Amino acid sequence: MNKNRNKKNSGIVALFFSVIAVSATSLSSASFASATLQAQDAAQRAVARRLGTIKAVNGNAITLTPDSGPEIAVSVEPNARLLRIAPGEKDVKNATPIQMQDLQVGDRVRVRGQASADSKSIAALEIIVIPSSVVAAVSEQMRQDWQKRGIGGPVSAVDPAAGTVTISTSSFAGKKSIVVRTSKSTLIHRYAPDSAKPEDAKPSTLQEVHIGDQLRARGDRNSDGTEVAAEEIYAGNFPNIAGLIKSIDASAGIISVQDVLSKKTVQLKIASDSQLHQIPAEMAQRFAARLKSALPPGMPGAPMNSSAASSSPTAGQAAPGGGTPGGSMGAGSGGARSGGGFDFQRLLDLTPAVALADLHKGDAVAVLATEGTPASGSTVIKLFSGVEPILQAVPNGSQAMMLAPWSLGGAPGGDSGP
């Protein structure tokens, strides 16, 4: 009995996470702009770049407040190059030289130089003052490019010798493998264990990408969408947990969840940017019905009348008249892709936001979390409550889950799909 229950939970949990988008996952447009600026020197490990705001200026010393992390002490070298980019200008070659006294508190700057071993200080070789309008323009440009040319999914194979990574992008309609090809110019990053933000990621190599990692890649695809020539890659380990809340410490911002797979109780931190959602009961029930209809004939839990199931619209495709199978699932047209397909990931992101105070002991939740460290533990990226019908949907969904492994998505504004 326990073995069957574990198989059931394993499949159901995995299938649910296959449609949870972490497309935003705190990856804001500004974050992608910051990460891209820092990535220019990824091949030069000794040279660091930081994007942030000047907090204080004292002689040749600057206190920099970066986009993330603690303040950084910047010492400006005598031969450092100081430049200011004019509003509307996009080419650094056209930047105007300035003097140290021209730097002001509140200036948005990009600092390049030699970082200390503890990364708490930088000996600056170059400081570029960047107007907020330029940052916004770069941010929007990068967001659109990731939206258009970004893909994401779990890693199923890695071949460092060939310079390739294979990821899975799947839905109820089927599973698709995509080969991500790298070159010497591909910028590869590894997410920090306690963050899903690209500006916190570190320069990495293909050897550090592992099967089971979540990976994002940006680049040009071939004609049939089976390969991508990657210009930039982000990879990392993001566990998923589903189970019942055992306790809530609102003052410390910590919840304990008993994982249905391991039966262990996991402590998870709720950060300021953690996203908490409540799935409406009707939506959860309809999604549970979709799980059943997606099972292959003969599998426990699959519909008894296979002919009736085959005559209905295929899960993941639009129903006649431009709707979606099973109706709108309570979210209007918000779950439809521009091409008319069903996008449950988007619907999940449109579910009502809730506060930690709205969660209670005994609630069933599904969580996407950071890998965490022994010292800091894991932090919630997204949490969805109201998942009881989903966890009870399929008696044995372990094989069905392989239809659609959970994916980070490929773009900060939502994965457009291959």
Helices and strands as residue ranges (DSSP letters): H 2-18, H 29-39, E 47-58, E 61-66, E 72-84, G 92-94, E 96-97, G 100-102, E 108-115, E 121-129, H 132-149, E 150-159, E 164-171, E 174-181, E 187-190, G 198-200, E 202-203, G 206-208, E 214-221, E 227-236, E 240-249, E 254-259, E 265-269, E 275-278, H 281-294, H 306-311, G 320-322, G 332-335, H 344-349, G 356-358, E 364-369, E 378-385, H 388-391, G 400-403
